[in-house]
Amino acid sequence: MIKTYWDSLDSRQRYIAGFGMAFVIVVLAWVFVASPLWEAKAKMKKSISLNSRKLAEMVMMDEAFADQEAQIARIKTVLASRHDFTLFSYLEKKALAARVKGSIRQMNSMQGTKSASFEESLIDMKLDRLTIRQLMEFLYQVESPDEMVKIKRITIDKMKESPEYISAQVLVASYTPAVSRTGGM
């Protein structure tokens, strides 16, 4: 049937029909083969780019995690080496060594941050009638990376009644092992 129809066409009609069939075949090949491949390739490139960014972020997070683990190990080592350590007594000893114990007006304990393993111990100290040299010596004595003691904040004011002296408020922090809590609420 198709053969008889084809034979009945003249050469011009055969060329037009041939070009029409070739066009339909090319369009069908594009719609069902080339276009899906092209879209899949674009989607794959986008996926690779996105996953590469995620991998880079994960590598950065892994490095940060390793740093945190190293810090935790260091804190555990320091905490294991010091027995019966209290920040109050530490600060009193350092004030005595720096000859500023008489200048301590107030020492208040404050709640610090807590984790599963550690608790931050904070002491807010107020000192009056100090010279700059005395304060410098005290701060030098107090801050100790080996003991995990650091000064988080300091406020210095000139005393109005005695301009040669200053008053200071110092927030000192250290770490202590977290107290494990047993029982219910």
C-alpha positions in Angstrom: 0.0 0.0 0.0 2.8 2.5 0.9 4.8 1.1 -2.0 2.0 1.8 -4.5 1.4 5.2 -3.1 5.2 6.0 -3.3 5.3 4.8 -6.9 2.4 7.0 -7.9 4.2 10.2 -6.7 6.3 12.1 -9.2 9.9 13.0 -8.3 9.1 16.5 -6.9 6.5 15.0 -4.5 9.0 12.3 -3.5 11.6 14.9 -2.6 9.0 16.8 -0.5 7.8 13.6 1.2 11.4 12.5 1.8 12.3 15.8 3.3 9.1 15.7 5.4 10.0 12.2 6.7 13.6 13.3 7.4 12.3 16.4 9.3 9.9 14.3 11.4 12.7 11.8 12.2 15.0 14.7 13.2 12.3 16.3 15.4 11.4 13.0 17.0 15.2 12.2 17.6 15.6 15.7 19.2 12.4 15.4 21.4 13.1 11.8 22.6 16.9 11.5 22.5 18.9 14.7 22.3 16.8 17.0 24.4 16.6 14.6 27.4 20.3 14.0 27.2 21.0 17.7 27.0 18.8 18.4 30.1 20.3 15.5 32.0 23.8 16.8 31.3 22.8 20.3 32.6 21.1 18.8 35.6 24.2 16.7 36.3 26.5 19.7 36.1 24.3 21.6 38.5 24.2 18.7 40.9 28.0 18.3 40.7 28.5 22.0 41.4 26.1 21.9 44.4 27.6 18.8 45.8 31.1 20.3 45.4 30.0 23.3 47.5 28.5 20.9 50.1 31.7 18.9 50.2 33.8 22.0 50.7 31.5 23.1 53.5 31.7 19.6 55.1 35.5 19.7 55.0 35.5 23.1 56.7 33.1 21.8 59.3 35.3 18.7 59.8 38.3 21.0 60.4 36.4 23.1 62.9 35.2 19.9 64.6 38.8 18.6 64.9 39.9 22.0 66.4 37.0 21.8 68.9 38.0 18.2 69.8 41.6 19.3 70.3 40.5 22.1 72.6 38.3 19.8 74.6 41.2 17.3 74.9 43.4 20.2 76.1 40.8 21.3 78.6 40.4 17.7 79.9 44.1 17.4 80.4 44.4 20.7 82.3 41.3 19.8 84.4 42.7 16.4 85.2 46.0 17.9 86.4 44.6 20.4 88.8 42.9 19.1 92.0 40.7 21.1 94.3 41.0 24.2 92.0 38.6 27.1 92.7 38.8 30.3 90.8 38.1 32.3 94.0 41.2 30.9 95.8 43.3 31.2 92.6 42.4 34.9 92.3 43.1 35.5 96.0 46.5 34.0 95.7 47.3 36.0 92.6 46.0 39.2 94.3 48.3 38.5 97.3 51.3 37.9 94.9 50.6 41.1 93.1 50.0 43.0 96.4 46.5 44.1 95.5 44.5 42.0 98.0 43.6 45.1 100.1 42.2 46.7 96.9 39.6 44.0 96.3 36.2 45.6 97.0 34.0 42.7 95.8 34.2 39.3 94.2 31.0 37.7 92.8 30.6 34.3 91.2 28.5 34.3 88.0 26.9 31.6 85.9 28.9 30.8 82.8 28.2 28.6 79.8 27.7 24.9 80.3 28.4 21.9 78.2 28.1 18.2 78.8 31.7 18.0 80.1 32.6 21.5 81.3 31.2 24.5 83.1 32.6 27.9 82.7 33.3 29.5 86.1 33.1 33.3 86.1 34.2 35.7 88.8 33.4 39.4 88.6 36.0 41.3 90.6 35.9 45.0 91.6 39.1 46.6 92.7 39.6 50.1 94.1 42.5 52.4 94.7 45.0 50.8 92.3 47.8 52.3 90.3 48.2 51.3 86.7 51.4 49.3 87.6 49.5 47.3 90.3 46.7 46.5 87.9 49.1 45.5 85.2 51.0 43.2 87.6 47.7 41.7 88.8 46.4 41.1 85.3 49.8 39.5 84.3 49.6 37.2 87.3 45.9 36.2 86.7 45.8 35.4 83.0 47.2 31.9 82.5 46.6 29.8 79.4 48.3 26.9 81.1 45.7 27.0 83.9 42.9 27.8 81.5 42.2 31.1 83.2 41.5 34.1 81.1 40.3 37.7 81.4 37.0 38.1 79.5 36.3 41.7 80.2 37.9 44.6 82.0 36.6 48.1 82.7 38.9 50.8 84.1 37.8 54.1 85.6 39.8 56.9 87.1 38.9 57.6 90.7 37.3 61.0 91.1 38.4 61.4 94.7 42.0 60.3 94.0 43.1 61.0 90.4 46.4 59.1 90.8 44.4 55.9 91.4 42.0 53.8 89.3 39.2 51.4 89.9 38.8 48.3 87.8 36.1 45.7 87.2 37.5 42.5 85.9 35.6 39.4 84.6 37.8 36.3 84.9 36.8 32.9 83.5 38.0 29.4 83.9 36.7 25.9 83.3 35.6 23.3 85.8 34.3 19.7 85.2 30.6 19.7 84.9 28.7 18.4 87.9 26.8 15.3 86.8 23.2 15.5 87.9 21.3 12.3 88.8 17.7 11.9 89.4 14.6 13.6 87.9 13.7 17.3 87.6 
